[in-house]
Amino acid sequence: MNKRILILNTVLVLLIVAGLGYIGRHQIIDLWEGWMSDPVPESITYVEILNRSLNENKAQDEAILDTNAAPAEPMVEIPEVMNLDVPFTTQSPFAEWTEQDNESCEEAAALTVHYYWQQKTFTKQIAQDELQAIVDFENGYFGFYKDTTAAQTAEFIKELWGYERVDVEYGITVEDIKREVAQGRPVILPTAGRLLGNPNFREPGPLYHMVVVRGWTENMILTNDPGTRKGENYQYGPDVLYGAIHDWNGGDVDAGQKAMIVVWPND
């Protein structure tokens, strides 16, 4: 029997059982996501990527010297699987899901990338304090903290933490995203959150939502999705994730541009 048909039949049985009160909605979601997810590759740090790149460049230079060939244009090799060691926190570290928590996905996405570059890890209290500090900064800097665009998010990352280069690129492709991640730079994506179809979101899901792309498997894109406690290494199909990428666009998110934010480490 086809694997997907078998899975669908199994889920149908579970739904029937759930109706009888033997199993809950979240358990069904957990089982479904477990079946549909790819194995997660071992995570890799930026230092490991740098060392690998140095070794590859050294080998290329030696090959050029042996052949007296002209230097080639630097190429970015996109591996079959990838997983950056980006630390994770939800946007509601203590699962209180206050109004501010519900509006803090941009802050949480940015914070995980900042902690990646600083090689730090989270506790719930550290994450809570850091998120509050970002909101306080935004309120002082912008006069608000909700629904920051890709450009505004990049701006507060630079101004708050002192990064010299934070790029916002528009009209992007999945290949563009992978090219950045392959070089050790996690990518922050603004999305029309309801198009993600994440079953862990409280219905109908967030109108606007930011996630961090940290890698990919053979079939799926790996994200840190701060909108769910299960968001570490959360997997989205490439077409689903790409279709959901939209900037804030004054609240007309579905018509917003495709954009990504890339934070570069300071020298």
Secondary structure, 3 states (H helix, E strand, C coil): CCHHHHHHHHHHHHHHHHHCCCCCHHHHHHHHHHHHCCCCCCCECHHHHHHHHHHHHHHHHHHHHHHCCCCCCCCCCCCCCEEECCCCCCCCCCCCCCHHHHCCHHHHHHHHHHHHHHCCCCCHHHHHHHHHHHHHHHHHHCCCCCCCCHHHHHHHHHHHHCCCCEEEEECCCHHHHHHHHHCCCCEEEEECHHHHCCCCCCCCCCCCEEEEEEEECCCCEEEECCCCCCCEEEEECHHHHHHHECCCHHHCHHHCCCEEEEECCCC
